[in-house]
């Protein structure tokens, strides 16, 4: 079977969705009938505007204590707890450099952060896309030391939750959606260091027949709607796996923190955050198409304008954020230097504009960031008098994609790209 040529997420997602619906794609460990039944239950929850997104409708996976889902300290000036997750406060980035420090990098957990022993950890590759088709019970194994002995690669890449900005569907547009109410802090850029996934696949005996690679996390099984969906996993086309995907063991010059995937995680540049599997252990390499609940029922676009089985998420949308507290207090009559960042999954940011109440004007872009994962910018403003004001920022990327005044709604609140109204008070 020829390999898929496109490493693009939307192309792969659409192809696998069609194959799943036709019964041509495979998911080990989950009965297709159970998934179809679960899909009906999720649709009902969505229609009822449930308060939690479909991947989190159960209070907690079976056997998991939900009391301590995150390992690192959640300092209130840096992070806002959101159920099993934590959102970065944007004001915590004021005065910081290009990357987000580890102590304030957002956390997206489906259950809890596992505590793993690096000495006992193994990367286990198996499947029909490898020479001699090793099985899950008898895989090709790599230790952490094995990975560290391989040629290292480093990428400065952005990771963003698909639901980042979901809060604004309700607060600005009057369209409440189920799910974690992320503001804009479910995103971060880090300097990731590790080994290329393609290097490891070739060492494991990759064949020309391989079409999909599916990394799987070592966090607890996810149970929802009475169905055990197993561990979080999501397939990649072999073209993407061999392109720029990293098996990262360092983050910003340090060993990966527990909440961010220790000892090894996958980093998939340009794809939605769920693809960058944390705490990776098993990796299936298959000569037949693969699917998982995380690309058939969850992380899909439902609602008006989308097909009944759900549309593809595609690339992350364009967003902009001020490095400023929500409802910040600023000095009236004094010049203020506003700082912010903009980003897009489709490519680098080309232009940013800011509105402080008197019309749109160009922001000043930080030259060193041009062509990077996100773009820092500044704009000066002198609040004319005491009172309440609304700040707005909008960006345009190199493809011409720009932020609209209103985001197109979808039932699960993904990919918000509207211009955010940021309130401040001058006094």
FIVEXSE-854405 format. One record per residue (C-alpha): residue number from 0; residue in three letters; y, x, z. Coordinates in steps of 0.001 Angstrom, whole numbers, plus 500000, padded with zeros to 6 digits. Each point is the difference from the previous one (the first is absolute). Layout:
BEGIN
ATOM; NUM; ala; Y; X; Z;
...
! end
This chain:
BEGIN
ATOM; 0; unk; 500000; 500000; 500000;
ATOM; 1; unk; 503382; 501530; 499067;
ATOM; 2; unk; 502441; 500611; 502816;
ATOM; 3; unk; 503050; 497741; 500268;
ATOM; 4; unk; 502893; 501922; 498515;
ATOM; 5; unk; 502819; 498479; 502032;
ATOM; 6; unk; 500700; 501151; 503565;
ATOM; 7; unk; 502493; 497156; 500481;
ATOM; 8; unk; 499392; 497647; 502905;
ATOM; 9; unk; 500870; 496784; 498145;
ATOM; 10; unk; 497652; 500801; 497109;
ATOM; 11; unk; 497110; 500839; 502309;
ATOM; 12; unk; 500640; 497019; 502258;
ATOM; 13; unk; 500090; 497536; 497109;
ATOM; 14; unk; 496823; 501420; 498468;
ATOM; 15; unk; 498039; 499964; 503259;
ATOM; 16; unk; 501215; 496495; 500858;
ATOM; 17; unk; 498675; 498663; 496708;
ATOM; 18; unk; 496686; 501764; 500550;
ATOM; 19; unk; 499733; 498715; 503561;
ATOM; 20; unk; 500614; 496419; 498901;
ATOM; 21; unk; 497362; 500417; 497297;
ATOM; 22; unk; 497506; 501421; 502500;
ATOM; 23; unk; 500018; 503397; 498258;
ATOM; 24; unk; 501402; 502133; 502819;
ATOM; 25; unk; 498144; 501024; 503134;
ATOM; 26; unk; 500842; 500043; 503701;
ATOM; 27; unk; 497349; 501378; 502335;
ATOM; 28; unk; 499705; 498341; 503401;
ATOM; 29; unk; 501878; 496742; 499316;
ATOM; 30; unk; 498401; 496964; 498417;
ATOM; 31; unk; 502027; 498679; 497065;
ATOM; 32; unk; 499454; 496429; 501173;
ATOM; 33; unk; 501447; 500864; 503401;
ATOM; 34; unk; 503028; 501503; 498313;
ATOM; 35; unk; 500529; 496939; 497836;
ATOM; 36; unk; 499751; 497782; 503085;
ATOM; 37; unk; 502386; 502288; 501845;
ATOM; 38; unk; 502387; 499807; 497069;
ATOM; 39; unk; 500130; 496198; 500318;
ATOM; 40; unk; 500682; 500320; 503719;
ATOM; 41; unk; 502775; 502504; 499358;
ATOM; 42; unk; 501590; 497715; 497428;
ATOM; 43; unk; 500053; 497203; 502574;
ATOM; 44; unk; 501601; 502297; 502557;
ATOM; 45; unk; 502621; 501042; 497496;
ATOM; 46; unk; 500769; 496402; 499079;
ATOM; 47; unk; 500483; 499237; 503683;
ATOM; 48; unk; 502419; 502949; 500333;
ATOM; 49; unk; 497884; 501780; 502597;
ATOM; 50; unk; 501875; 502458; 502143;
ATOM; 51; unk; 497703; 502925; 499229;
ATOM; 52; unk; 499120; 501485; 496631;
ATOM; 53; unk; 496461; 499455; 498684;
ATOM; 54; unk; 498840; 503485; 500905;
ATOM; 55; unk; 500824; 499288; 503629;
ATOM; 56; unk; 499114; 496381; 500697;
ATOM; 57; unk; 497507; 500955; 502713;
ATOM; 58; unk; 501490; 500981; 503382;
ATOM; 59; unk; 498033; 503268; 499827;
ATOM; 60; unk; 496816; 501304; 498428;
ATOM; 61; unk; 496893; 499354; 502057;
ATOM; 62; unk; 499516; 502527; 502779;
ATOM; 63; unk; 503485; 501501; 499731;
ATOM; 64; unk; 502477; 500082; 502866;
ATOM; 65; unk; 503340; 498958; 498464;
ATOM; 66; unk; 501956; 501354; 502972;
ATOM; 67; unk; 500584; 503488; 498566;
ATOM; 68; unk; 499928; 499848; 496198;
ATOM; 69; unk; 502319; 503014; 499563;
ATOM; 70; unk; 499530; 503458; 501508;
ATOM; 71; unk; 503495; 501520; 499871;
ATOM; 72; unk; 502813; 499015; 502358;
ATOM; 73; unk; 502064; 497147; 498593;
ATOM; 74; unk; 503428; 501196; 501055;
ATOM; 75; unk; 502263; 496941; 499682;
ATOM; 76; unk; 502796; 501948; 498338;
ATOM; 77; unk; 497595; 501110; 497244;
ATOM; 78; unk; 497417; 497266; 499453;
ATOM; 79; unk; 499671; 496224; 500357;
ATOM; 80; unk; 496502; 498711; 500883;
ATOM; 81; unk; 498676; 497314; 497642;
ATOM; 82; unk; 496583; 498819; 501206;
ATOM; 83; unk; 497619; 502881; 499150;
ATOM; 84; unk; 502768; 501742; 498030;
ATOM; 85; unk; 503299; 501757; 500602;
ATOM; 86; unk; 503125; 499915; 497829;
ATOM; 87; unk; 502474; 502866; 499737;
ATOM; 88; unk; 503563; 499297; 501110;
ATOM; 89; unk; 502239; 501092; 497141;
ATOM; 90; unk; 502672; 501327; 502344;
ATOM; 91; unk; 497370; 502502; 501194;
ATOM; 92; unk; 500338; 501706; 496611;
ATOM; 93; unk; 503723; 500687; 500416;
ATOM; 94; unk; 500503; 503757; 499987;
ATOM; 95; unk; 496392; 500670; 499009;
ATOM; 96; unk; 498905; 501894; 496921;
ATOM; 97; unk; 498162; 498798; 496940;
ATOM; 98; unk; 496625; 499236; 501624;
ATOM; 99; unk; 499344; 497602; 502866;
ATOM; 100; unk; 498997; 501866; 503190;
ATOM; 101; unk; 496520; 499144; 501239;
ATOM; 102; unk; 501247; 498443; 503243;
ATOM; 103; unk; 501840; 497236; 498110;
ATOM; 104; unk; 497788; 499542; 496947;
ATOM; 105; unk; 498897; 496365; 499745;
ATOM; 106; unk; 496447; 498964; 500964;
ATOM; 107; unk; 497932; 497445; 498088;
ATOM; 108; unk; 496691; 499233; 501746;
ATOM; 109; unk; 497552; 497247; 499114;
ATOM; 110; unk; 498454; 500332; 503447;
ATOM; 111; unk; 500419; 503077; 502201;
ATOM; 112; unk; 500477; 503728; 499570;
ATOM; 113; unk; 496575; 501628; 500439;
ATOM; 114; unk; 499650; 503204; 502034;
ATOM; 115; unk; 497847; 502303; 497862;
ATOM; 116; unk; 498485; 503403; 500724;
ATOM; 117; unk; 500959; 502407; 497214;
ATOM; 118; unk; 496940; 502158; 500698;
ATOM; 119; unk; 497637; 497075; 499445;
ATOM; 120; unk; 501947; 498488; 497108;
ATOM; 121; unk; 498541; 500143; 496503;
ATOM; 122; unk; 501246; 498947; 496582;
ATOM; 123; unk; 496952; 498323; 498424;
ATOM; 124; unk; 499882; 499468; 496250;
ATOM; 125; unk; 497286; 497924; 498380;
ATOM; 126; unk; 499337; 497692; 497066;
ATOM; 127; unk; 498869; 499707; 496423;
ATOM; 128; unk; 503034; 501862; 498681;
ATOM; 129; unk; 498745; 503259; 501499;
ATOM; 130; unk; 497249; 502285; 498754;
ATOM; 131; unk; 496588; 498931; 501350;
ATOM; 132; unk; 501652; 496826; 501434;
ATOM; 133; unk; 500044; 500938; 503703;
ATOM; 134; unk; 499681; 496997; 502300;
ATOM; 135; unk; 502129; 498899; 502907;
ATOM; 136; unk; 497207; 501129; 502337;
ATOM; 137; unk; 499652; 503368; 498255;
ATOM; 138; unk; 503499; 500838; 498695;
ATOM; 139; unk; 501737; 503184; 498918;
ATOM; 140; unk; 501887; 501130; 503109;
ATOM; 141; unk; 503109; 502062; 500702;
ATOM; 142; unk; 501266; 501038; 503433;
ATOM; 143; unk; 503682; 500408; 500797;
ATOM; 144; unk; 499519; 503772; 499861;
ATOM; 145; unk; 498430; 499621; 496554;
ATOM; 146; unk; 503105; 498173; 498773;
ATOM; 147; unk; 502327; 502573; 501533;
ATOM; 148; unk; 498190; 502781; 498129;
ATOM; 149; unk; 500728; 498331; 496657;
ATOM; 150; unk; 503257; 500607; 498076;
ATOM; 151; unk; 502734; 498083; 501812;
ATOM; 152; unk; 502456; 497636; 498354;
ATOM; 153; unk; 503185; 498494; 501400;
ATOM; 154; unk; 501869; 496853; 498997;
ATOM; 155; unk; 503159; 498408; 501319;
ATOM; 156; unk; 499086; 496372; 499514;
ATOM; 157; unk; 501146; 496566; 501099;
ATOM; 158; unk; 497663; 497529; 501704;
ATOM; 159; unk; 501120; 496366; 500322;
ATOM; 160; unk; 498356; 496841; 501257;
ATOM; 161; unk; 499860; 497307; 497305;
ATOM; 162; unk; 501548; 497573; 502502;
ATOM; 163; unk; 503010; 502188; 500747;
ATOM; 164; unk; 503079; 497746; 499977;
ATOM; 165; unk; 497982; 496803; 500586;
ATOM; 166; unk; 502361; 498912; 502810;
ATOM; 167; unk; 502799; 499434; 497484;
ATOM; 168; unk; 498114; 497381; 498004;
ATOM; 169; unk; 500526; 497741; 503023;
ATOM; 170; unk; 503280; 501263; 501476;
ATOM; 171; unk; 501977; 500258; 496742;
ATOM; 172; unk; 498191; 497682; 497609;
ATOM; 173; unk; 498598; 497252; 502215;
ATOM; 174; unk; 496460; 500618; 498765;
ATOM; 175; unk; 497792; 500845; 503007;
ATOM; 176; unk; 496735; 501751; 499202;
ATOM; 177; unk; 496985; 500906; 502126;
ATOM; 178; unk; 499610; 503589; 501030;
ATOM; 179; unk; 501515; 502798; 502023;
ATOM; 180; unk; 503777; 499555; 499947;
ATOM; 181; unk; 500935; 503471; 498777;
ATOM; 182; unk; 503683; 500700; 499558;
ATOM; 183; unk; 500491; 503049; 497790;
ATOM; 184; unk; 498342; 502519; 502328;
ATOM; 185; unk; 496446; 499785; 498636;
ATOM; 186; unk; 500584; 503037; 497789;
ATOM; 187; unk; 500161; 503758; 500344;
ATOM; 188; unk; 499994; 503265; 498107;
ATOM; 189; unk; 498003; 502927; 501346;
ATOM; 190; unk; 498877; 503426; 498855;
ATOM; 191; unk; 496240; 499670; 499674;
ATOM; 192; unk; 497718; 503043; 499730;
ATOM; 193; unk; 496298; 500011; 499224;
ATOM; 194; unk; 497631; 500323; 497070;
ATOM; 195; unk; 500048; 498069; 496750;
ATOM; 196; unk; 497454; 497193; 499923;
ATOM; 197; unk; 499094; 501085; 496481;
ATOM; 198; unk; 498974; 503455; 501272;
ATOM; 199; unk; 497606; 498478; 502520;
ATOM; 200; unk; 498589; 497497; 497490;
ATOM; 201; unk; 499161; 502781; 497563;
ATOM; 202; unk; 498371; 502099; 502720;
ATOM; 203; unk; 497930; 496964; 501008;
ATOM; 204; unk; 498641; 499711; 496449;
ATOM; 205; unk; 502234; 497499; 498199;
ATOM; 206; unk; 498444; 498665; 496799;
ATOM; 207; unk; 501614; 498744; 496820;
ATOM; 208; unk; 498696; 496520; 500828;
ATOM; 209; unk; 502155; 499561; 503121;
ATOM; 210; unk; 502546; 497178; 499749;
ATOM; 211; unk; 501065; 499200; 503585;
ATOM; 212; unk; 500510; 501861; 503268;
ATOM; 213; unk; 500193; 498016; 503240;
ATOM; 214; unk; 501066; 501801; 503207;
ATOM; 215; unk; 499157; 498194; 503244;
ATOM; 216; unk; 501680; 500345; 503383;
ATOM; 217; unk; 498295; 500717; 503313;
ATOM; 218; unk; 501993; 497426; 501965;
ATOM; 219; unk; 498010; 497041; 501409;
ATOM; 220; unk; 498498; 497357; 497722;
ATOM; 221; unk; 502435; 497245; 499139;
ATOM; 222; unk; 498826; 496494; 500899;
ATOM; 223; unk; 501965; 496948; 498858;
ATOM; 224; unk; 499179; 496387; 499235;
ATOM; 225; unk; 496560; 500530; 501498;
ATOM; 226; unk; 499173; 502652; 497387;
ATOM; 227; unk; 499512; 503688; 500755;
ATOM; 228; unk; 501718; 501738; 497105;
ATOM; 229; unk; 499040; 503463; 501153;
ATOM; 230; unk; 502381; 502911; 500083;
ATOM; 231; unk; 503226; 500110; 498027;
ATOM; 232; unk; 499390; 501292; 496480;
ATOM; 233; unk; 501517; 499613; 496542;
ATOM; 234; unk; 498876; 501377; 496627;
ATOM; 235; unk; 501884; 502450; 497792;
ATOM; 236; unk; 499324; 500625; 496319;
ATOM; 237; unk; 498567; 503434; 499351;
ATOM; 238; unk; 503101; 500813; 497913;
ATOM; 239; unk; 502236; 499612; 503060;
ATOM; 240; unk; 497566; 501760; 502328;
ATOM; 241; unk; 500052; 503057; 497729;
ATOM; 242; unk; 503770; 499874; 499496;
ATOM; 243; unk; 502126; 500373; 503126;
ATOM; 244; unk; 497996; 498592; 502936;
ATOM; 245; unk; 499834; 502217; 503076;
ATOM; 246; unk; 497568; 500287; 502898;
ATOM; 247; unk; 502640; 500899; 502566;
ATOM; 248; unk; 499328; 501767; 503296;
ATOM; 249; unk; 503616; 500882; 500830;
ATOM; 250; unk; 503182; 497954; 500257;
ATOM; 251; unk; 503388; 501712; 500102;
ATOM; 252; unk; 498441; 503340; 500896;
ATOM; 253; unk; 497791; 498692; 502811;
ATOM; 254; unk; 496428; 498767; 500237;
ATOM; 255; unk; 499925; 496301; 499144;
ATOM; 256; unk; 500894; 497899; 503050;
ATOM; 257; unk; 497359; 497492; 501082;
ATOM; 258; unk; 502023; 496983; 498816;
ATOM; 259; unk; 500458; 501508; 496555;
ATOM; 260; unk; 496393; 500775; 499197;
ATOM; 261; unk; 498688; 502949; 502037;
ATOM; 262; unk; 498089; 502006; 499023;
ATOM; 263; unk; 500291; 499143; 496261;
ATOM; 264; unk; 501615; 497193; 498043;
ATOM; 265; unk; 500484; 499092; 496355;
ATOM; 266; unk; 503508; 500128; 498539;
ATOM; 267; unk; 500408; 498093; 496720;
ATOM; 268; unk; 503515; 500622; 498636;
ATOM; 269; unk; 501679; 497010; 498381;
ATOM; 270; unk; 497443; 497391; 501122;
ATOM; 271; unk; 500421; 497468; 502817;
ATOM; 272; unk; 499298; 501339; 503473;
ATOM; 273; unk; 496590; 498333; 500437;
ATOM; 274; unk; 498620; 502383; 497362;
ATOM; 275; unk; 500777; 503030; 502184;
ATOM; 276; unk; 496980; 499491; 502258;
ATOM; 277; unk; 500329; 501550; 503455;
ATOM; 278; unk; 497155; 501650; 501957;
ATOM; 279; unk; 498004; 500326; 496799;
ATOM; 280; unk; 496257; 500589; 500384;
ATOM; 281; unk; 497693; 498506; 497337;
ATOM; 282; unk; 501106; 500204; 496360;
ATOM; 283; unk; 497992; 498104; 497398;
ATOM; 284; unk; 500136; 501382; 496447;
ATOM; 285; unk; 498603; 497389; 497660;
ATOM; 286; unk; 498939; 499725; 496382;
ATOM; 287; unk; 500549; 496232; 500256;
ATOM; 288; unk; 503187; 498109; 500916;
ATOM; 289; unk; 500680; 499555; 503720;
ATOM; 290; unk; 502043; 497484; 501929;
ATOM; 291; unk; 500801; 499317; 503625;
ATOM; 292; unk; 501678; 497184; 501924;
ATOM; 293; unk; 503118; 502189; 500005;
ATOM; 294; unk; 500509; 499634; 496264;
ATOM; 295; unk; 498605; 496499; 499352;
ATOM; 296; unk; 501197; 497782; 502870;
ATOM; 297; unk; 502560; 502108; 501831;
ATOM; 298; unk; 502932; 501843; 498486;
ATOM; 299; unk; 500351; 497637; 497072;
ATOM; 300; unk; 502823; 497786; 498775;
ATOM; 301; unk; 499458; 496269; 500532;
ATOM; 302; unk; 502291; 497056; 499375;
ATOM; 303; unk; 502104; 498585; 497148;
ATOM; 304; unk; 499948; 502220; 496947;
ATOM; 305; unk; 496778; 501758; 501010;
ATOM; 306; unk; 496423; 499197; 498935;
ATOM; 307; unk; 497807; 498029; 502371;
ATOM; 308; unk; 497873; 503029; 500816;
ATOM; 309; unk; 503142; 501977; 500771;
ATOM; 310; unk; 502110; 502374; 497943;
ATOM; 311; unk; 500206; 503761; 500254;
ATOM; 312; unk; 502464; 501579; 502380;
ATOM; 313; unk; 500898; 502662; 497465;
ATOM; 314; unk; 502314; 502776; 501125;
ATOM; 315; unk; 502140; 499884; 503090;
ATOM; 316; unk; 503375; 498355; 499509;
ATOM; 317; unk; 503490; 501520; 500210;
ATOM; 318; unk; 501527; 499980; 503491;
ATOM; 319; unk; 502999; 501393; 501857;
ATOM; 320; unk; 500705; 500426; 503704;
ATOM; 321; unk; 502959; 501143; 502085;
ATOM; 322; unk; 499319; 502649; 502648;
ATOM; 323; unk; 501689; 497693; 502442;
ATOM; 324; unk; 498967; 497727; 502822;
ATOM; 325; unk; 499796; 496277; 499313;
ATOM; 326; unk; 503229; 498457; 501367;
ATOM; 327; unk; 501447; 503505; 500472;
ATOM; 328; unk; 503477; 500335; 501531;
ATOM; 329; unk; 502491; 502055; 497983;
ATOM; 330; unk; 503623; 500976; 500736;
ATOM; 331; unk; 502545; 497720; 498354;
ATOM; 332; unk; 502652; 501830; 497981;
ATOM; 333; unk; 498137; 503333; 500000;
ATOM; 334; unk; 498229; 501506; 497032;
ATOM; 335; unk; 496214; 499771; 500299;
ATOM; 336; unk; 497458; 501910; 497928;
ATOM; 337; unk; 497201; 497598; 499148;
ATOM; 338; unk; 496634; 501603; 499270;
ATOM; 339; unk; 496867; 498526; 498503;
ATOM; 340; unk; 496904; 500475; 497867;
ATOM; 341; unk; 498597; 498243; 496933;
ATOM; 342; unk; 496566; 500170; 498383;
ATOM; 343; unk; 497771; 498447; 497357;
ATOM; 344; unk; 496324; 500149; 499141;
ATOM; 345; unk; 500809; 500166; 496283;
ATOM; 346; unk; 501894; 503290; 500111;
ATOM; 347; unk; 502999; 501872; 501417;
ATOM; 348; unk; 503264; 498257; 500822;
ATOM; 349; unk; 502722; 500339; 497389;
ATOM; 350; unk; 502933; 498101; 501570;
ATOM; 351; unk; 500990; 498445; 503356;
ATOM; 352; unk; 502876; 497616; 500662;
ATOM; 353; unk; 501466; 498815; 503299;
ATOM; 354; unk; 501993; 496888; 500863;
ATOM; 355; unk; 501960; 499812; 503269;
ATOM; 356; unk; 501601; 496640; 499218;
ATOM; 357; unk; 502364; 500991; 497216;
ATOM; 358; unk; 497647; 500393; 497035;
ATOM; 359; unk; 497380; 502442; 498776;
ATOM; 360; unk; 500816; 503697; 499657;
ATOM; 361; unk; 497903; 503069; 499305;
ATOM; 362; unk; 498521; 501916; 502913;
ATOM; 363; unk; 499854; 503787; 500007;
ATOM; 364; unk; 496456; 501240; 499391;
ATOM; 365; unk; 498657; 503074; 501801;
ATOM; 366; unk; 499409; 502373; 497101;
ATOM; 367; unk; 497019; 501746; 501584;
ATOM; 368; unk; 498017; 496733; 499999;
ATOM; 369; unk; 500275; 499249; 496276;
ATOM; 370; unk; 496575; 499280; 498537;
ATOM; 371; unk; 498366; 499752; 503423;
ATOM; 372; unk; 498010; 497378; 501882;
ATOM; 373; unk; 503193; 498449; 501336;
ATOM; 374; unk; 503719; 500545; 499665;
ATOM; 375; unk; 502517; 500543; 502784;
ATOM; 376; unk; 503566; 498849; 499431;
ATOM; 377; unk; 503367; 499621; 501750;
ATOM; 378; unk; 503077; 497780; 499727;
ATOM; 379; unk; 503241; 500008; 501986;
ATOM; 380; unk; 501473; 496836; 501477;
ATOM; 381; unk; 502921; 499160; 502247;
ATOM; 382; unk; 499451; 496626; 501747;
ATOM; 383; unk; 503377; 498305; 499455;
ATOM; 384; unk; 500066; 498060; 503275;
ATOM; 385; unk; 497831; 499001; 502943;
ATOM; 386; unk; 497350; 497451; 499108;
ATOM; 387; unk; 496632; 499390; 498415;
ATOM; 388; unk; 499132; 501550; 496642;
ATOM; 389; unk; 496994; 500104; 497692;
ATOM; 390; unk; 498941; 503211; 498295;
ATOM; 391; unk; 497880; 499955; 496859;
ATOM; 392; unk; 498371; 502705; 497914;
ATOM; 393; unk; 498117; 499761; 496737;
ATOM; 394; unk; 498230; 502606; 497892;
ATOM; 395; unk; 498827; 500426; 496422;
ATOM; 396; unk; 497094; 502284; 499100;
ATOM; 397; unk; 499400; 502094; 496890;
ATOM; 398; unk; 498112; 497142; 498316;
ATOM; 399; unk; 503028; 497721; 500315;
ATOM; 400; unk; 498458; 497863; 502756;
ATOM; 401; unk; 502667; 498879; 502461;
ATOM; 402; unk; 500250; 497911; 503145;
ATOM; 403; unk; 500824; 496329; 499423;
ATOM; 404; unk; 502094; 497901; 502358;
ATOM; 405; unk; 496836; 498033; 500843;
ATOM; 406; unk; 496389; 501101; 499871;
ATOM; 407; unk; 497526; 497848; 498095;
ATOM; 408; unk; 497890; 498312; 502701;
ATOM; 409; unk; 496244; 500217; 500342;
ATOM; 410; unk; 497748; 498355; 502574;
ATOM; 411; unk; 499103; 503149; 501944;
ATOM; 412; unk; 503422; 501626; 500002;
ATOM; 413; unk; 499229; 503184; 498097;
ATOM; 414; unk; 502329; 502336; 498082;
ATOM; 415; unk; 503346; 498701; 501251;
ATOM; 416; unk; 502694; 501601; 497823;
ATOM; 417; unk; 503092; 497905; 500694;
ATOM; 418; unk; 503303; 501453; 501160;
ATOM; 419; unk; 499928; 499996; 503818;
ATOM; 420; unk; 503040; 498713; 501897;
ATOM; 421; unk; 500575; 502467; 502852;
ATOM; 422; unk; 502306; 498620; 502733;
ATOM; 423; unk; 502423; 502242; 501916;
ATOM; 424; unk; 502892; 499430; 502391;
ATOM; 425; unk; 503293; 501919; 499883;
ATOM; 426; unk; 501823; 500276; 503311;
! end
